[in-house]
């Protein structure tokens, strides 16, 4: 499916295209952790080139969902250990013939914790590609 465009790991791969235009917006607290808030710009084409070749098709699909070309502004909050604690970006989403701005924010916590997860019931699941008229993988 196309859900990988909202997968936190795939979204973080876009950071491989961060340009030198980085602004320090100061200190902030995210999830109880002291962080530094940065405004960044991501060169989407460069992000694809900076991932290992085997990962490029998956990252290309994620980037296509973010608009596919150009530079994308984003915000990221980094903790004292250099880990992302929060990541927020806004991009153009297309539904049929209509484009609209969409925002996604991820918060990261509990690094290294053991996790057990189970799939939700089918009645609570939607095909992301059908919601946004995305091409099949």
Steps between C-alpha positions, in 0.01 A plus 500: 500500500588867497492543875879534505473871424378549857738243650724691745811317377432581134427860589830526688680375189399827333742669745783365285423793270528779758658808342743738671208737567440400865362744758534447874165606650610450861438265789179309552373203700348204316363205697689616808835513316704816447537559125619753246242598238630539144330621181647304212458472124509161327615459140279206403713393201813503717326293768444221247862511382630477858327172591643159406381393152293213639290749704445751219169359363338515845637847571397616151139396575512690830642808332248478215229522766666818633491670162792326333724795408649816637577597855273425791510706824478307826560536872696256715570491871827326599577386855838520676588149379451608138172308458193643327221553753252672269483546124239708320451572132235647274456390140247502217268197492296425191154346515368446150543836325524704821825584680506619856754558770546211744705495820659202671666507841683208661614485863763247605546363851588191700820432305614138545178388673352157423179526302218257433246597235204339330316598183174693546172342390421528127215742578758754622735475201494710180703473180704821503551495122122509448460794738748713302477346151863387512641263237539138604845385613 
